Amino acid sequence: MQTSRFFVPAITCLLFAACQGREQPYGTGPDNPAADKDTGAAATPLAGVYTDTVPCNDCQGIATRLTLKPDSLYELQEVYLGRPNPTNYRRGPWRVRGQVVTLAPSGNDPVRRYQVEAARKLRLLDADGKPMQADNADYTLNYQTDGNLSETGTRREFTGRYTYLADAAVFVECGSDKRYAVAPADLNSDLQRQYGTTRKEAGKAVFLRVSATVKSQTAQAGTGTEEALVVDKILEMKPDPICPQAVK
């Protein structure tokens, strides 16, 4: 996996984090729950898709697409233009402290940080926590869209609290607290069986991470329709329904 030279100093960001204090999770509510009493840009919900092409020391630029999901997971894709093997992909949890968004390390890639600026922009920070600057180069990612992260037909990873009782299943997403039903086709699958052996007692929630697609279905209770998850893969299930946002 190749990376640009301007990212190499970021390895020391791990030491920088230790000096700056504990980072706090960031959800999608209107308030910034960081320990710092910052206001302004960081108080804006940050979940969404950020894109731009940032400068590169030894290539034609890095086409970057960063998705900050409402459940505090991120996906980062970088395409190093002009290289024979250009694509770098990483994923993991994201956090915020004050007005600094942190992407947790992934594989051999170090931690990465961005300063939250006005108009929902993210500026890459160097190893000292200062905005990247070089010959007036722009290292800023621009907010593009919320990514339709919860619309019908969206397929992505979800983390949250899952409960199954009386032939009905409910999933509450971490970070957004958005409630989803679970499509009936999945109620007799491995999901239901694994829940039965994982939960502490009947009807109690468990922590669940799945790959799933959002669909619209007839409401299980009342009239009308509701959003539901069609689960295609169980990635993780634990008896304690603790979301990443609750880990201090």
Residue, then its C-alpha position, 0 to 999 in steps of 0.5 A: m500500500q503506497t502513501s504520499r510523503f506528506f503523510v509520513p510525518a503523521i506517524t508521530c500523531l499517536l504521540f500528539a494524541a497522548c499530549q492532547g488528552r482523551e478524545q471524545p466520541y461525536g454523534t450526529g446531534p446538535d451539540n458537540p459532546a467534546a470535553d472542550k467547550d468549543t462552539g461554531a464549526a464543530a457543533t455542526p453535525l459532521a456525518g456525510v461525504y467529503t471529497d476533493t483532490v489534495p496536493c501530493n509531493d510525488c504524484q499528480g494529486i490525491a483524489t480523496r473521498l471521506t465518508l463519516k457515518p452517523d454510527s461513528l465509523y468512517e471510510l476513506q478512499e484515496v486515489y494517487l493520480g499518476r501512480p501504477n497502483p493508485t488506490n488506498y482504502r482504510r476504514g475504522p472509527w472516527r472521533v472529535r475533540g474540540q474542532v478536530v476530527t480523528l480517524a483511527p489507524s487502519g492497517n499500516d496507516p497511522v492516525r489522521r486528523y482534520q480541523v473542522e472549518a466553516a461551511r463544513k470543510l475538513r482541513l488535513l492536519d500535520a504531525d504537530g496538529k497544525p493545518m497542512q500548508a505548502d505553497n498555498a496548497d489546499y489540503t481541504l475536503n469539502y462537504q458534498t452530501d449526507g451520502n443518503l446514508s439511511e435512504t431506501g436502497t442504501r447498503r452499508e455497515f450498521t452498528g447499534r443495539y438489537t432486540y428480538l422479542a415476540d417475532a419482532a426485531v428492532f435495531v437502534e443505530c449507534g450515534s443517530d439513535k435511528r430505529y429500524a425494523v429488521a426485515p422478516a426474512d431475516l428473523n429465522s436466520d443466523l441473526q435470530r439464532q445468534y441473538g438467542t445464544t448471545r443475549k443475557e436474558a430474553g428481550k434484552a438488547v445486544f450490540l450488533r454490527v452488520s452489513a445490511t441494506v435499507k428497505s421500506q416495508t409495511a409497518q409491523a405495528g399500526t399502519g403505513t410503512e417503516e424503514a427496515l434492514v435486510v441483513d446480509k452479513i453478521l459482522e459482530m454481536k456482543p451481549d453488552p449493548i455498548c455503542p462506540q460513542a459510550v466508550k470513554 
